[in-house]
């Protein structure tokens, strides 16, 4: 009965509900619609009085009917639109309905682009379901959307296709909020025993084969290949391995061909990529590929037909893009691949990080450990949940994760600053080398000596180098420069580098405070050198931004 709520509601809320009741009743065309309108207002009153986020007792059939009723709410502080939204949010969904809505949206969106997209989505959905079931059976991880004994409904759901909220571009698999999520709400907890770590790798492949001193990445790469290609369907981690992406789904630059890398001409990513490729190859050969290594020593554990370089690249593609460093109580810092949690995508604006803690309550600890994640902010229903992979530039993201962000506050380019040892001896050597080169080139004009004489020794060169050595600094330093800022340490370094006898005025270099302006001439030289350095970096690119944009189109 509507009057039953008078004991629970304030006069203002009751007056608003009564007005809403009258309007809903007047707008109904027949007795059935009128009854549904009263039910909708009834639910709104229950939600307001008891602070319930959902009413599970309402049947799914009625829920769908209520949503079709035009909502006429009383005008208040939030207005009719806000009252209507609050009413819709207060009505819960049937268990499993959220996943069905996601599946329907993804299937309809992708089917027009690719005839096989719906089949691919179905395979991913099946893999997602197997992962959830495995986590429940092996780790008692509760990921259901309905309440259980002592368990609240899990706030997230896996989506096979997500969209970046800033660029509206596809971001692959991800986790969405099933309902509104509050800041600092617990989002997940995964037992660390279900994670792939160096410890799990040594256990799977043999502690006598993989020594305690082996690098974490190398050990985990071996286990990933072992689980996917050697054990296959017999793997304990099969449900998890099945959701790991293939190389072309991640596409980090260290997997690119030379032709593809050519599009990044001028970018420091090319040098980093080449270095990474050489590192991966050398590590593979030293551990597995070369004669007398693990594939020869233990052919049953490391069969060559499975421990190939291509599979090695696949393993590191997943390690670089998914492994995280956890701070554990028992092991200290450890690298881990965390099932389910590694489906969460990156946002540079997120303040959420995965971490580890001991299980149990504040008084009694079980000794076991689990990975935990809390919401760094509030999330709306259907909004994608994000964590931070760290303050990474686009070069780092492209190299290791296969994507770059249009809006990345941590995007930077390293500018190399170096103090050349322009002592008298060094300058004389430079002049001698230039003369030798020019004498071999008959096309040069006769003003060679005049040009060489322009190269002058720095009277303070020796003192600058000695100052850096005493300070523990190198004569060559890379500083990250951002679109809107650069580090003050770079200015301090350049003030030292640009010092002249006129600036020092007979004082030693250690007498100056390089956090402050030395002189107007020194500061001007510093700023001009920054402009020259950045201009030099930009000139390395063979195309302009406009030309790059035309290629992308």
C-alpha positions, 0 to 999 in steps of 0.5 A: 500500500502506498501509505505504508511508506509514510513512516519511512519517507520525509515529507518532501520525498513523499510529496515528490513521490505522490506527484509522480504517482499522480502523473504516472497514473494520469498518463496510463492509457489503461488499467494495466499501464496504470498498475505498472506506473504505480509499481515504478513509483513504488520501486523509486520510493523503496530505493530512496528510503532504504538506499538500495541500488537494485530490487532483485525481487522484481521479475525480469518480465516486469522489469522490461515492461516498466522500462517501456512506461513513460516516466513523469517524475516530479520536479525537484533539485535534479529535475525530471530527467534525473529522477527518471534516470535514478528510477531506471538505475534502481531497477536491477537486471536479471542475472546474466542479462548484462553479458547478453546485452554486451554479446548482442551489441558486439555481434551486431556491431561487428557482423556488418564489418566482417562476416566471420566476426560473429563466429570470432566473437562467439569463440572469445565469449566461450574462452571468457566463460571457461576462464571465469569457470576455471578461476571459480573452480581452482581459486574460489574466485567469485565473478558472478553477477548475483549475490552468493553466500557472503559474497556481493555481486561481482562489479565487472564483466568481460567484453570481447570488444571495448572502445577507448572513451577518449578516441572512440577507437577499438581497444580489444578485450576489456572489463566493463562495469556491470553497475555503478561502482564507487571510488575505492570499491574492491573490484577483484581479488585473484589468488597469487597461486593462479598467476604465472610467475618465476616460481610457477615456471620453475615448478612446471619445468623443474627447479633443477633445470631452471636455476633460482638465478634465472631472469624472471622474463626468461623463466616465464617465457619458457612456461608460456611456451610449455603450457600453450604448445607442449601441454596444450589441452592438458595444461593446468593454465589452459583456460587462461592461455586460451584468452591470451592474444596472438602476436598480430592482435597486440602488434608491438613494434619489435614484431614489425617488419623493416618495411613497416618500421620505415614508416617511423623514420626519424623516430627513436622508436626504431633504434629501441625496436632494433635493440629489442629485437637483437636482445630477444634473439640473443637471449633465445639463442643463449638459453634455448637455440644454440647447440648444447643449451636447454633444447639439447640438454632436456629435449623432452622438456624443451622440444625444438619443434615447440621452442621456436623463435616464433613462439618465443616472440609470442611469449614475450609479446604477452609478457611485455603487454600483460605482466605486472610487478607486484609487491608481495609480503613473502617474495618481495617484488615479483613479476606476475601474469594475473589471469582476468586482471590483465584484461583491464586496459590502460589509461594514463589518467587512471590512478589504479594499480594492481597490488598484492596482500595477504588473505584473511582479516585484519587479525588472522592472516592465512599466510596465502597471498592474493592480487587486489584492485580497488577503484580509483574513481567512480564508474557508471554502468557500462563504463570501461574500467581502467588501470595504469600501466605506469607513466609511459610515453607513446614510444614505450607503449608502441614498443611494448604494448602495440598502441599509442595514445592520442592524449598522453600526458606522459608522452615525451621525446628524449633530448640528448645533452652532452658536454663536448670535451673542447680542451685545447688538445681535443680541439687540435685533434678535431682540426687535424682530422678536418684538415685531413678530410678536406685535403682529400676533397679537391672540391673544397674552396681555399677558405679552409683555415678560416673555417677551422679557426672558428672552432675554439677551445672552451677554457672551462672544458676541463673544469666542467668535466671534473665538476660532473665527475665529482657530482656523479653525472655523465657528460652525456645525459638524455632528458625527457621533453614533453609537449608542455614542459621539460625537466628543470634538471636539463636547464641546470645541466645546460647552464653548466655546459654554457658557462663562459669565463665572462659568466664565472668572473674568476669563480670556480664552477662549484661556487654557482647555484645552477637552479638559478639564472647565471646571467642573461647571456647564459640563460639565452644560450641555454634556451637557444640550445633547447630550441636547436636540440628539439629542432634537430630531432624534428628534422630527422623525420622525413615527413611532416605531421600533415603528410603522415595524416594523409598516409593514415587516411 
